Amino acid sequence: MSSIILSILAIYVFIVMGYLAKMSFKEQIDDKTITLLNVYFLQVFLTFWGLLLHPVDITLLYAPSIYLLIVLIALIFSALFAAKLFREKKEYSIAMVAAIIGNTGNLGIPLNIAIFGEASIPYTTVVNLVNVFVVYTLGVYFYSRGSFDAKTSLFNIVKLPILWAAILAIYLSANHYEPSKEIMKMLMMGAYASMTMQLFLFGIYLYGTKIKELNKQLIAWVMFFKFLLLPSLAFFILSYTELDKMIKGVVFVELMMPLAVANVNLASLYECKPKVVTALVFLSSLLFLGVIFIGIDILQHL
């Protein structure tokens, strides 16, 4: 249990540093500039490094396929109710997509290693790969729809370099491309810079965010979606799926991950209430500290 707690708490160091930086320097820190640098430049390195780190094996794709199926079913459920609950355009966008963008990489991978060991790495890697596409297709579209029309939102998906970087990296990996140590070191430098900057940005937006002023209905909806609907749906589907117990566990744990900081990046990029999204990410991270231990108990019944 100590390794699980340390895996969760370690990333909060950079969040606190971002918070303290904004508190100290106020308007001297430009939130949007940091977002643009991260999304359009550094995350390209993160994408390449993450996808070339382990070879893509077609035989591993069953687990992420189930992950994607569960996400899409949950999204359909959300579409049936979110429009009736949230009339304000940006709140509707947040309600639709925030909960399905979980922290499957920075937190999900080390947490699964802590629970299942290094044998889980190939499965967490491909599940995280699917999540990358969820973030930069569905995530971009819905956060963009908070401020733009459908046509512009679809164009915003296409113009992001991360999506094309992911496609190229998958192609190279599938064709057994093995980058040199020097290239991997360069990609790793950019990847870690991107992850650190994401956490910093989260801390920056956290400063001045007042949770008590948020729409309580939106908070309740996103937390219900994240920690009740998704896990329940996952448990039901996985219970009727003939897969190795560890693979079921990996999919279940990844779906339970708290909201990813990528939500803040996209909300900031498309001006879709980034402080509201920051508060939701923060709340989900706090709740996760208790929910994960319930989830670990549930794993015994899969």
C-alpha positions as a LaTeX table, in Angstrom:
\begin{tabular}{lrrr}
\hline
Residue & $x$ (\AA) & $y$ (\AA) & $z$ (\AA) \\
\hline
Met1 & 0.00 & 0.00 & 0.00 \\
Ser2 & 2.86 & 2.39 & 0.75 \\
Ser3 & 4.11 & 2.19 & $-2.87$ \\
Ile4 & 0.60 & 3.04 & $-4.13$ \\
Ile5 & 0.35 & 6.06 & $-1.85$ \\
Leu6 & 3.84 & 7.25 & $-2.81$ \\
Ser7 & 3.01 & 6.84 & $-6.52$ \\
Ile8 & 0.01 & 9.13 & $-6.05$ \\
Leu9 & 1.63 & 11.72 & $-3.78$ \\
Ala10 & 4.90 & 12.08 & $-5.74$ \\
Ile11 & 3.26 & 13.95 & $-8.60$ \\
Tyr12 & 1.69 & 16.49 & $-6.22$ \\
Val13 & 5.12 & 18.08 & $-5.56$ \\
Phe14 & 5.07 & 19.83 & $-8.94$ \\
Ile15 & 1.43 & 20.85 & $-8.53$ \\
Val16 & 2.32 & 22.59 & $-5.26$ \\
Met17 & 5.27 & 24.29 & $-6.98$ \\
Gly18 & 2.98 & 25.61 & $-9.74$ \\
Tyr19 & 0.54 & 26.90 & $-7.13$ \\
Leu20 & 3.31 & 28.65 & $-5.19$ \\
Ala21 & 4.75 & 30.13 & $-8.40$ \\
Lys22 & 1.41 & 31.70 & $-9.36$ \\
Met23 & 0.84 & 32.90 & $-5.81$ \\
Ser24 & 4.26 & 34.56 & $-5.79$ \\
Phe25 & 4.39 & 36.09 & $-9.27$ \\
Lys26 & 0.67 & 36.54 & $-10.10$ \\
Glu27 & 0.19 & 38.02 & $-13.60$ \\
Gln28 & 3.88 & 37.72 & $-14.47$ \\
Ile29 & 3.14 & 34.05 & $-15.22$ \\
Asp30 & 1.20 & 33.74 & $-18.48$ \\
Asp31 & $-1.02$ & 30.63 & $-18.25$ \\
Lys32 & $-1.89$ & 30.55 & $-21.96$ \\
Thr33 & 1.73 & 30.73 & $-23.11$ \\
Ile34 & 2.60 & 27.71 & $-20.96$ \\
Thr35 & $-0.39$ & 25.83 & $-22.40$ \\
Leu36 & 0.61 & 26.59 & $-26.01$ \\
Leu37 & 4.23 & 25.58 & $-25.45$ \\
Asn38 & 3.16 & 22.33 & $-23.83$ \\
Val39 & 0.37 & 21.27 & $-26.20$ \\
Tyr40 & 1.98 & 22.28 & $-29.50$ \\
Phe41 & 5.61 & 21.42 & $-28.77$ \\
Leu42 & 6.57 & 19.44 & $-25.67$ \\
Gln43 & 3.68 & 16.96 & $-25.83$ \\
Val44 & 4.90 & 15.87 & $-29.26$ \\
Phe45 & 8.03 & 14.58 & $-27.50$ \\
Leu46 & 5.89 & 12.95 & $-24.80$ \\
Thr47 & 3.79 & 11.18 & $-27.45$ \\
Phe48 & 6.80 & 9.86 & $-29.37$ \\
Trp49 & 8.65 & 8.77 & $-26.24$ \\
Gly50 & 5.60 & 7.04 & $-24.73$ \\
Leu51 & 4.69 & 5.17 & $-27.90$ \\
Leu52 & 8.22 & 4.13 & $-28.87$ \\
Leu53 & 9.18 & 3.05 & $-25.36$ \\
His54 & 7.52 & $-0.36$ & $-25.79$ \\
Pro55 & 6.78 & $-2.04$ & $-29.16$ \\
Val56 & 3.13 & $-2.05$ & $-30.21$ \\
Asp57 & 1.96 & $-5.66$ & $-30.33$ \\
Ile58 & $-1.31$ & $-6.35$ & $-32.14$ \\
Thr59 & $-2.02$ & $-9.22$ & $-29.74$ \\
Leu60 & $-2.25$ & $-6.71$ & $-26.86$ \\
Leu61 & $-5.04$ & $-4.67$ & $-28.43$ \\
Tyr62 & $-7.94$ & $-6.64$ & $-26.93$ \\
Ala63 & $-7.61$ & $-4.90$ & $-23.56$ \\
Pro64 & $-7.62$ & $-1.33$ & $-24.93$ \\
Ser65 & $-10.50$ & $-2.26$ & $-27.25$ \\
Ile66 & $-12.62$ & $-3.11$ & $-24.20$ \\
Tyr67 & $-11.42$ & 0.09 & $-22.54$ \\
Leu68 & $-12.56$ & 2.12 & $-25.57$ \\
Leu69 & $-15.89$ & 0.26 & $-25.75$ \\
Ile70 & $-16.64$ & 1.13 & $-22.11$ \\
Val71 & $-15.68$ & 4.78 & $-22.69$ \\
Leu72 & $-17.94$ & 5.05 & $-25.75$ \\
Ile73 & $-20.91$ & 3.44 & $-23.97$ \\
Ala74 & $-20.42$ & 5.87 & $-21.08$ \\
Leu75 & $-20.24$ & 8.76 & $-23.54$ \\
Ile76 & $-23.57$ & 7.71 & $-25.10$ \\
Phe77 & $-25.09$ & 7.60 & $-21.61$ \\
Ser78 & $-23.73$ & 11.08 & $-20.96$ \\
Ala79 & $-25.20$ & 12.39 & $-24.22$ \\
Leu80 & $-28.67$ & 11.23 & $-23.11$ \\
Phe81 & $-28.63$ & 13.26 & $-19.90$ \\
Ala82 & $-26.00$ & 16.01 & $-20.03$ \\
Ala83 & $-27.93$ & 18.22 & $-22.48$ \\
Lys84 & $-30.96$ & 18.20 & $-20.16$ \\
Leu85 & $-28.93$ & 18.92 & $-17.04$ \\
Phe86 & $-26.61$ & 21.62 & $-18.41$ \\
Arg87 & $-28.00$ & 24.36 & $-20.62$ \\
Glu88 & $-24.87$ & 26.52 & $-20.54$ \\
Lys89 & $-22.69$ & 25.53 & $-23.51$ \\
Lys90 & $-19.32$ & 25.30 & $-21.76$ \\
Glu91 & $-20.69$ & 23.41 & $-18.76$ \\
Tyr92 & $-22.31$ & 20.93 & $-21.17$ \\
Ser93 & $-18.95$ & 20.38 & $-22.89$ \\
Ile94 & $-17.23$ & 19.78 & $-19.55$ \\
Ala95 & $-20.00$ & 17.43 & $-18.41$ \\
Met96 & $-19.72$ & 15.40 & $-21.60$ \\
Val97 & $-16.03$ & 14.68 & $-21.69$ \\
Ala98 & $-14.14$ & 15.53 & $-18.46$ \\
Ala99 & $-14.75$ & 12.23 & $-16.67$ \\
Ile100 & $-13.63$ & 10.01 & $-19.57$ \\
Ile101 & $-10.21$ & 11.70 & $-19.77$ \\
Gly102 & $-8.46$ & 9.92 & $-16.94$ \\
Asn103 & $-4.83$ & 10.03 & $-15.83$ \\
Thr104 & $-3.95$ & 6.67 & $-17.42$ \\
Gly105 & $-0.32$ & 7.61 & $-18.04$ \\
Asn106 & 1.41 & 9.63 & $-15.31$ \\
Leu107 & $-0.58$ & 7.94 & $-12.55$ \\
Gly108 & $-2.19$ & 4.89 & $-14.15$ \\
Ile109 & 1.01 & 3.20 & $-15.33$ \\
Pro110 & 3.00 & 3.44 & $-12.05$ \\
Leu111 & $-0.09$ & 2.53 & $-10.03$ \\
Asn112 & $-0.74$ & $-0.61$ & $-12.07$ \\
Ile113 & 2.93 & $-1.57$ & $-11.68$ \\
Ala114 & 2.52 & $-1.15$ & $-7.91$ \\
Ile115 & $-0.59$ & $-3.40$ & $-7.93$ \\
Phe116 & 0.20 & $-6.00$ & $-10.62$ \\
Gly117 & 3.96 & $-5.73$ & $-11.14$ \\
Glu118 & 5.96 & $-5.03$ & $-14.32$ \\
Ala119 & 3.98 & $-7.67$ & $-16.25$ \\
Ser120 & 1.23 & $-5.05$ & $-16.54$ \\
Ile121 & 3.40 & $-2.55$ & $-18.47$ \\
Pro122 & 2.52 & $-3.73$ & $-22.03$ \\
Tyr123 & $-1.21$ & $-3.54$ & $-21.23$ \\
Thr124 & $-1.08$ & $-0.18$ & $-19.48$ \\
Thr125 & 0.95 & 1.17 & $-22.40$ \\
Val126 & $-1.62$ & 0.24 & $-25.05$ \\
Val127 & $-4.55$ & 1.38 & $-22.87$ \\
Asn128 & $-2.78$ & 4.70 & $-22.43$ \\
Leu129 & $-2.30$ & 4.81 & $-26.21$ \\
Val130 & $-6.07$ & 4.55 & $-26.71$ \\
Asn131 & $-6.58$ & 7.24 & $-24.11$ \\
Val132 & $-4.23$ & 9.55 & $-26.05$ \\
Phe133 & $-6.60$ & 9.30 & $-29.01$ \\
Val134 & $-9.63$ & 9.83 & $-26.78$ \\
Val135 & $-8.03$ & 13.00 & $-25.39$ \\
Tyr136 & $-7.04$ & 14.46 & $-28.75$ \\
Thr137 & $-10.21$ & 13.56 & $-30.65$ \\
Leu138 & $-13.22$ & 13.50 & $-28.31$ \\
Gly139 & $-11.51$ & 15.72 & $-25.75$ \\
Val140 & $-10.47$ & 18.35 & $-28.26$ \\
Tyr141 & $-13.88$ & 18.29 & $-29.94$ \\
Phe142 & $-16.00$ & 18.77 & $-26.82$ \\
Tyr143 & $-13.76$ & 21.32 & $-25.10$ \\
Ser144 & $-13.55$ & 23.21 & $-28.38$ \\
Arg145 & $-17.36$ & 23.09 & $-28.75$ \\
Gly146 & $-17.59$ & 25.18 & $-25.60$ \\
Ser147 & $-16.33$ & 28.14 & $-27.63$ \\
Phe148 & $-16.59$ & 27.16 & $-31.31$ \\
Asp149 & $-19.00$ & 25.59 & $-33.79$ \\
Ala150 & $-18.85$ & 21.92 & $-34.82$ \\
Lys151 & $-16.86$ & 22.54 & $-38.02$ \\
Thr152 & $-14.17$ & 24.55 & $-36.25$ \\
Ser153 & $-14.02$ & 21.98 & $-33.45$ \\
Leu154 & $-13.40$ & 19.17 & $-35.94$ \\
Phe155 & $-10.67$ & 21.26 & $-37.60$ \\
Asn156 & $-9.08$ & 21.83 & $-34.19$ \\
Ile157 & $-8.63$ & 18.05 & $-33.89$ \\
Val158 & $-6.84$ & 17.83 & $-37.22$ \\
Lys159 & $-4.50$ & 20.77 & $-36.67$ \\
Leu160 & $-3.07$ & 19.51 & $-33.36$ \\
Pro161 & 0.43 & 18.07 & $-34.00$ \\
Ile162 & 0.06 & 15.53 & $-31.16$ \\
Leu163 & $-2.46$ & 13.44 & $-33.09$ \\
Trp164 & $-0.18$ & 13.20 & $-36.14$ \\
Ala165 & 2.81 & 12.48 & $-33.91$ \\
Ala166 & 0.87 & 9.59 & $-32.34$ \\
Ile167 & $-0.06$ & 8.14 & $-35.75$ \\
Leu168 & 3.55 & 8.38 & $-36.95$ \\
Ala169 & 4.90 & 6.83 & $-33.73$ \\
Ile170 & 2.45 & 3.90 & $-33.98$ \\
Tyr171 & 3.43 & 3.35 & $-37.62$ \\
Leu172 & 7.14 & 3.34 & $-36.72$ \\
Ser173 & 6.60 & 1.03 & $-33.74$ \\
Ala174 & 4.44 & $-1.39$ & $-35.76$ \\
Asn175 & 7.25 & $-1.55$ & $-38.34$ \\
His176 & 9.77 & $-2.45$ & $-35.61$ \\
Tyr177 & 11.61 & 0.88 & $-35.66$ \\
Glu178 & 14.10 & 1.04 & $-32.79$ \\
Pro179 & 15.38 & 4.56 & $-32.10$ \\
Ser180 & 18.95 & 5.00 & $-30.94$ \\
Lys181 & 19.76 & 5.68 & $-27.30$ \\
Glu182 & 20.59 & 9.29 & $-28.16$ \\
Ile183 & 17.19 & 9.88 & $-29.79$ \\
Met184 & 15.37 & 8.22 & $-26.89$ \\
Lys185 & 17.26 & 10.41 & $-24.42$ \\
Met186 & 16.24 & 13.50 & $-26.37$ \\
Leu187 & 12.60 & 12.35 & $-26.50$ \\
Met188 & 12.68 & 11.49 & $-22.80$ \\
Met189 & 13.94 & 14.99 & $-21.93$ \\
Gly190 & 11.01 & 16.55 & $-23.79$ \\
Ala191 & 8.56 & 14.01 & $-22.33$ \\
Tyr192 & 9.53 & 14.69 & $-18.73$ \\
Ala193 & 9.52 & 18.43 & $-19.39$ \\
Ser194 & 5.97 & 18.07 & $-20.76$ \\
Met195 & 4.75 & 16.04 & $-17.77$ \\
Thr196 & 6.31 & 18.48 & $-15.33$ \\
Met197 & 4.83 & 21.47 & $-17.17$ \\
Gln198 & 1.37 & 19.87 & $-17.13$ \\
Leu199 & 1.55 & 19.49 & $-13.36$ \\
Phe200 & 2.87 & 23.03 & $-12.99$ \\
Leu201 & $-0.01$ & 24.33 & $-15.11$ \\
Phe202 & $-2.48$ & 22.47 & $-12.93$ \\
Gly203 & $-1.03$ & 24.17 & $-9.84$ \\
Ile204 & $-1.13$ & 27.56 & $-11.58$ \\
Tyr205 & $-4.85$ & 27.24 & $-12.36$ \\
Leu206 & $-5.52$ & 25.85 & $-8.92$ \\
Tyr207 & $-4.42$ & 29.17 & $-7.44$ \\
Gly208 & $-7.48$ & 31.40 & $-7.07$ \\
Thr209 & $-9.94$ & 28.61 & $-7.85$ \\
Lys210 & $-12.86$ & 28.66 & $-5.41$ \\
Ile211 & $-14.67$ & 25.34 & $-5.35$ \\
Lys212 & $-17.59$ & 26.71 & $-3.32$ \\
Glu213 & $-18.46$ & 29.06 & $-6.18$ \\
Leu214 & $-18.78$ & 26.24 & $-8.74$ \\
Asn215 & $-21.98$ & 24.72 & $-10.07$ \\
Lys216 & $-22.70$ & 21.96 & $-7.53$ \\
Gln217 & $-24.70$ & 20.04 & $-10.10$ \\
Leu218 & $-21.71$ & 19.93 & $-12.44$ \\
Ile219 & $-19.43$ & 18.72 & $-9.62$ \\
Ala220 & $-21.91$ & 16.00 & $-8.65$ \\
Trp221 & $-22.36$ & 14.87 & $-12.26$ \\
Val222 & $-18.65$ & 14.59 & $-13.08$ \\
Met223 & $-17.81$ & 12.79 & $-9.81$ \\
Phe224 & $-20.79$ & 10.42 & $-10.27$ \\
Phe225 & $-19.70$ & 9.73 & $-13.84$ \\
Lys226 & $-16.04$ & 9.17 & $-12.88$ \\
Phe227 & $-16.34$ & 7.10 & $-9.71$ \\
Leu228 & $-19.73$ & 5.35 & $-10.01$ \\
Leu229 & $-20.88$ & 5.07 & $-13.62$ \\
Leu230 & $-17.54$ & 4.20 & $-15.27$ \\
Pro231 & $-16.42$ & 1.64 & $-12.64$ \\
Ser232 & $-19.90$ & 0.03 & $-12.53$ \\
Leu233 & $-20.06$ & $-0.23$ & $-16.30$ \\
Ala234 & $-16.49$ & $-1.57$ & $-16.38$ \\
Phe235 & $-17.21$ & $-4.18$ & $-13.70$ \\
Phe236 & $-20.34$ & $-5.39$ & $-15.52$ \\
Ile237 & $-18.65$ & $-5.72$ & $-18.92$ \\
Leu238 & $-15.40$ & $-7.19$ & $-17.59$ \\
Ser239 & $-17.33$ & $-9.76$ & $-15.52$ \\
Tyr240 & $-18.68$ & $-11.23$ & $-18.77$ \\
Thr241 & $-15.34$ & $-11.07$ & $-20.58$ \\
Glu242 & $-12.95$ & $-14.00$ & $-20.71$ \\
Leu243 & $-9.62$ & $-12.34$ & $-20.12$ \\
Asp244 & $-6.71$ & $-12.95$ & $-17.78$ \\
Lys245 & $-7.50$ & $-11.55$ & $-14.32$ \\
Met246 & $-4.55$ & $-9.16$ & $-14.45$ \\
Ile247 & $-5.67$ & $-7.69$ & $-17.78$ \\
Lys248 & $-9.19$ & $-7.16$ & $-16.41$ \\
Gly249 & $-7.65$ & $-5.47$ & $-13.40$ \\
Val250 & $-5.53$ & $-3.16$ & $-15.55$ \\
Val251 & $-8.57$ & $-2.01$ & $-17.57$ \\
Phe252 & $-10.63$ & $-1.53$ & $-14.41$ \\
Val253 & $-7.93$ & 0.46 & $-12.61$ \\
Glu254 & $-7.25$ & 2.65 & $-15.65$ \\
Leu255 & $-10.94$ & 3.55 & $-15.88$ \\
Met256 & $-10.90$ & 4.55 & $-12.21$ \\
Met257 & $-8.06$ & 7.03 & $-12.63$ \\
Pro258 & $-8.91$ & 10.60 & $-11.54$ \\
Leu259 & $-9.38$ & 13.31 & $-14.14$ \\
Ala260 & $-6.18$ & 13.94 & $-16.10$ \\
Val261 & $-4.38$ & 17.29 & $-16.12$ \\
Ala262 & $-4.86$ & 17.10 & $-19.92$ \\
Asn263 & $-8.40$ & 18.34 & $-19.18$ \\
Val264 & $-6.89$ & 21.58 & $-17.91$ \\
Asn265 & $-4.65$ & 21.89 & $-20.97$ \\
Leu266 & $-7.59$ & 21.58 & $-23.36$ \\
Ala267 & $-9.95$ & 23.75 & $-21.32$ \\
Ser268 & $-7.26$ & 26.44 & $-21.23$ \\
Leu269 & $-6.42$ & 26.10 & $-24.92$ \\
Tyr270 & $-10.07$ & 26.52 & $-25.99$ \\
Glu271 & $-11.14$ & 28.86 & $-23.16$ \\
Cys272 & $-13.67$ & 26.41 & $-21.76$ \\
Lys273 & $-13.71$ & 27.45 & $-18.09$ \\
Pro274 & $-10.21$ & 26.18 & $-17.19$ \\
Lys275 & $-10.55$ & 27.12 & $-13.52$ \\
Val276 & $-13.75$ & 25.07 & $-13.26$ \\
Val277 & $-12.00$ & 22.12 & $-14.89$ \\
Thr278 & $-9.00$ & 22.59 & $-12.58$ \\
Ala279 & $-11.30$ & 22.38 & $-9.56$ \\
Leu280 & $-12.89$ & 19.20 & $-10.92$ \\
Val281 & $-9.47$ & 17.61 & $-11.50$ \\
Phe282 & $-8.44$ & 18.57 & $-7.97$ \\
Leu283 & $-11.61$ & 17.16 & $-6.40$ \\
Ser284 & $-11.36$ & 13.92 & $-8.34$ \\
Ser285 & $-7.72$ & 13.57 & $-7.22$ \\
Leu286 & $-8.73$ & 13.99 & $-3.58$ \\
Leu287 & $-11.62$ & 11.52 & $-3.84$ \\
Phe288 & $-9.37$ & 9.05 & $-5.63$ \\
Leu289 & $-7.14$ & 8.75 & $-2.56$ \\
Gly290 & $-10.03$ & 6.95 & $-0.85$ \\
Val291 & $-11.82$ & 5.39 & $-3.84$ \\
Ile292 & $-8.76$ & 3.50 & $-5.10$ \\
Phe293 & $-8.70$ & 1.26 & $-2.02$ \\
Ile294 & $-12.36$ & 0.35 & $-2.60$ \\
Gly295 & $-11.44$ & $-0.36$ & $-6.22$ \\
Ile296 & $-8.61$ & $-2.68$ & $-5.17$ \\
Asp297 & $-11.10$ & $-4.68$ & $-3.06$ \\
Ile298 & $-13.47$ & $-4.91$ & $-6.05$ \\
Leu299 & $-10.63$ & $-6.35$ & $-8.18$ \\
Gln300 & $-10.88$ & $-9.56$ & $-6.16$ \\
His301 & $-14.36$ & $-10.20$ & $-7.65$ \\
Leu302 & $-13.49$ & $-9.75$ & $-11.32$ \\
\hline
\end{tabular}
